[in-house]
């Protein structure tokens, strides 16, 4: 029995303990719940208080903003009121001024009317007096005026003629003296030396044995040089020297350069001759460019197109009546600059125009027209200023357009007219040689033409594919006949037509 009661009591004890624990837990939960609700209510109450405080603060700020806005509006109303009063005051002043101006206008109009009335009265009195004077003098107003003017004009003419003669004599003397002083000063300040060009160039040889090598077997070397350069090689008894003869300075210098190369190399044969002449042509091109650049440096001119500088350098190998055209152009540039400075003209334009005034002579043997016209076309091609084109075109005309053109014309005349600068017979001789070449070049099939032996022979190279042997013989007769008809020359001229065909092939 006791064994059964033990477990029962244990179960009852456990049940009672469980119930008591549950009740205690429930009481504790109720207390905790009440505490949380109290805290929540306290938080809510605090939030409501803060909300109330925020609302009160916002209302306070809103009231302040409203107060400030009212004060600002009141201030602006006061300002507008002040502006309105000032405008009303100004308006009243303007109205008063308008009234015053209107009164003044009325007064002026009245005075003008009075003046007009007085003028009419004076005019009437003057007319009455003129009528009385015409009756007394038995002359009309126009007749009296004519007589008076005639007497005044007669006396004034006599005085003016005497005065004009005195002024003219004085002015002419002063102008002549001033011009002489200016020209003398310019000439003295521009000292330039010129060596007269000749038609021959001497090539020095290391020994007389070199003459035979230059001539070559059966003269083939010397013939090839003459053919390619268009000059005449004169081999005479002059020791250690040969003479290159030709009227073109470019051809002579080309031949001299080629001969110097061949003499230095020592190997002289047709192929080597061709190579030397080709190399000399390239060197001549560089030399021409260098000559143009040196002329620009000497005159202090910059900004020209490189191609124009190349054309300018060609004047180094061009002569005019025996005077080197490039040296002449540099001299004219200096003279023009000096004269322009004295006369108050544009010094830069005058100097540049003086340097370029004969630029047309560089290509006048290749282009139709006079050298001033060719020079003008070149200047336009390179877009030079109009102020530069006028002196180039008009430096030989009687009435140049601009002051700079007059100055360049004077500089050109000073440079060319001074003693020893030019030789007329020399230029005529060169012109005759050029005419000989022009006549031969006018025929179809002619490749190259060279006037040699001082114009006693003209050597013509024809194109072998266009002119056969029979045609070459016929061409020689026609050229000789045309020279007889068109040219004047002493003695006789040998017409030498050369037809050469070369066949080249390479073995590989």
Protein Blocks (a to p, Z undefined) as FASTA:
>chain_A
ZZmmmmmmmmmmmmmmmmmmmmmmmmmmmmmmmmmmmmmmmmmmmmmmmmmmmmmmmmmm
mmmmmmmmmmmmmmmmmmmmmmmmmmmmmmmmmmmmmmmmmmmmmmmmmmmmmmmmmmmm
mmmmmmmmmmmmmmmnopafklmmmmmmmmmmmmmmmmmmmmmmmmmmmmmmmmmmmmmm
mmmmmmmmmccddddddfbdcdddfbfklmmmmnogghlmmmmmmmmnopacdddfbehi
acdddfblklmmmmmmmmmmmmmnopacfklmmmmmmmmmmmmmmmmmmmmmmmmmmnop
ghiafklmmmmmmmmmcceehiafklmmmmmmmmmmmmmmmnopafklmmmmmmmmmmmm
mmmmmpgcdfklmmmmmmmmnopafklmmmmmmmmbfbdfblklmmmmmmmmmmmmpghk
acfklmmmmmmmmmmmmmmmmpghiabdcdeehhpaccddddfklpcfklmmmmmmmmmm
mmmmmpccehjaddddddddddddddZZ
